[in-house]
């Protein structure tokens, strides 16, 4: 079975830009995902979703072996780093592992902090 994680990531244009620039950057992101990062987009295809209203690319993956030495995971991590650092998009990334203290978070410059982690205690008595 192996150790499993839940992963969520967002990619979006900087919100400090003018509306027209945000729209243009969002359209450019769609093109980039179908060209430059086509392999990543196809590998994780079912886990990506476009939110056109919010102009966000959402990645959600549950119960996955998220080891950085796995080629698909390494490619995804490279994509997140490149798209944020080299192409100027805002990125947010959160991974929650099985252990209660295993939480990895990274937020790019200009992040709006849309992703948050909540832990709760529930009683079903």
N, C-alpha and C positions, 0 to 999 in steps of 0.2 A: 504494500500500500504506500508507504513512505509519508514523509512530512508534507502537509498540505497548507496552502495559503489562500487567502482571498485578496485580490488585487483590484484596485480601481485607479484610473488615471484620466486626466482631462488635458486637452490641448485646445487653445483658443487664442484669438488675436488680443492684443493689449486693449483693455477697456478704456484707456486714456486717449485713444485715437478718435478722430471724427467718425461719425456714423458711416460715411461713404468709404473711409479707409478700413474700418472694421469689416464691412461687407466685402470689399475687395480682397482683404487678407483671408477671410473665411473661404471665399471662392478659390483663392490660390492654394489654401490648405487642402481642399478637395482634389485639386489637380496634383499637388505634391504627393498625396497619399496614393493616387492612381499611377504615379510615374516613379519618382525617386524612392518611395517606400512601399512600392507595390508588393514586394515579397513579404514584408511585415504585415501589411494590410490583408493579404490573402492568407497568411499563416494563422492569424488570429481573427479572421473575418467575422465570425459569428459573435465575437466579443467586442467588436467596435459598433458604435451607433452614432449617427449624426443627429444632432439636435439643432435644426435650422432656426427655430425660434430664438434659442439662446446663442446660436452661432458657436457651438461647442462640439468637439469630437470626444465622445465618452468611450472609455475602455473599461469593461467590467468582466472579471474572470474569477470564478469561485472554485474552491477545492482543487487547486492546481499545484503541481510540484514546481515551485518557482525558484529554481537553482540557477545562479548567474552563469554557470558553466554549460547549461543546456543551450544549444545553438538558437532555438527560437526565443528564449528569454534574453540571451545576450544581444540578439538582433533588436528586440524590443527596447532594451535598455539603451543601446546605441541610438536608436531612433529618438527616444525621449530626450537624450542629451543633445543630439544634433539639432532637433527641431526647436529646442529652447535656446541653446547657445549660439548656433550658427544661423538659424533662420528667423530668430526673433519672436517666436510664438511663446505664449505663456504655458507652462506645464505645471501640473500638480500630480503627484504620485503617492499612493498609500498602499502598503502591503501589510496585512495582518496575518500572522502565523498562528499555529495551534497553541503555542505557549502564551500565557497572559501577558508576558512582557516582550513578546516578539512583534514589534510594530516598527515599520520602516516608513518614513515620510520624507518627501522632498517637494519643495515648492520653488518654482522659478521666480526670477525677478518680475515684479508687477503682478504677482499672483493675487487673486481675489479671495483665496482660501475657501473655495466652495466645498472641498473635501474635508471632512472631520471624522474622527473616530470617537465612538461612544461605547462605553462598557456599562452594562446594567446588571443589577441583581434582581432576580425575579423569584417569587415564591408562589407555588401553585398548590398550596395547602388549602 
